[in-house]
Amino acid sequence: AQKVTQAQTEISVVEKEDVTLDCVYETRDTTYYLFWYKQPPSGELVFLIRRNSFDEQNEISGRYSWNFQKSTSSFNFTITASQVVDSAVYFCALSLLISGTYKYIFGTGTRLKVLA
Amino acid sequence: DSGVTQTPKHLITATGQRVTLRCSPRSGDLSVYWYQQSLDQGLQFLIQYYNGEERAKGNILERFSAQQFPDLHSELNLSSLELGDSALYFCASSVAWGAGQETQYFGPGTRLLVL
């Protein structure tokens, strides 16, 4: 069975702290894709990153970085020097081919509160 | 502004009714995705179209259907509505269709309330 677990329901940090959001996935497939999305309090969804299962290089984009580790089935997201604007719900998702069509499995999200 | 438009922004209807949600992708994007976000079910992927053809299917109920038209806009039809269909419905678009191959741009969503 395929599953995405975001065990941290809510995290609160003080501005300028670093914070890591955990994402653990389950699949027996060797080909899959992992995503992170952001949903600010305003409600819109923002696509942050996608990673395919064959690319284990970590990625950095400004203050955001992602650590993909197949050995532990994790795709963690770190925000460095957090800012109030980072306050949002963050979703991790897994996409893979099942019975000839792609499926997306979302985690339940982690609510990040960055306090000034 | 992502360039993806969704209409209407809000919709209130009664159980048993049918509604149509509309999505216009970004200029040049050929792929459209539909998602549902509810308190009960969380965020769920419903369906994806690429250049008029269905490419991926998620947890879409049989009462729901979608299509992508030649001008690339998409409609999500929800019929025999139930209270549990109350949710925020997002549309997203991307340039290509291969799942995981491209960046998705989201519309502002349509909030559906079924009374």
Boltz contact constraints between the chains, C-beta under 6 A:
constraints:
  - contact:
      token1: [A, 33]
      token2: [B, 100]
      max_distance: 6.0
  - contact:
      token1: [A, 44]
      token2: [B, 108]
      max_distance: 6.0
  - contact:
      token1: [A, 45]
      token2: [B, 90]
      max_distance: 6.0
  - contact:
      token1: [A, 45]
      token2: [B, 106]
      max_distance: 6.0
  - contact:
      token1: [A, 47]
      token2: [B, 103]
      max_distance: 6.0
  - contact:
      token1: [A, 47]
      token2: [B, 104]
      max_distance: 6.0
  - contact:
      token1: [A, 50]
      token2: [B, 100]
      max_distance: 6.0
  - contact:
      token1: [A, 52]
      token2: [B, 100]
      max_distance: 6.0
  - contact:
      token1: [A, 91]
      token2: [B, 43]
      max_distance: 6.0
  - contact:
      token1: [A, 95]
      token2: [B, 99]
      max_distance: 6.0
  - contact:
      token1: [A, 95]
      token2: [B, 100]
      max_distance: 6.0
  - contact:
      token1: [A, 101]
      token2: [B, 56]
      max_distance: 6.0
  - contact:
      token1: [A, 101]
      token2: [B, 57]
      max_distance: 6.0
  - contact:
      token1: [A, 102]
      token2: [B, 56]
      max_distance: 6.0
  - contact:
      token1: [A, 102]
      token2: [B, 99]
      max_distance: 6.0
  - contact:
      token1: [A, 103]
      token2: [B, 58]
      max_distance: 6.0
  - contact:
      token1: [A, 104]
      token2: [B, 45]
      max_distance: 6.0
  - contact:
      token1: [A, 104]
      token2: [B, 58]
      max_distance: 6.0
  - contact:
      token1: [A, 106]
      token2: [B, 43]
      max_distance: 6.0
  - contact:
      token1: [A, 108]
      token2: [B, 42]
      max_distance: 6.0
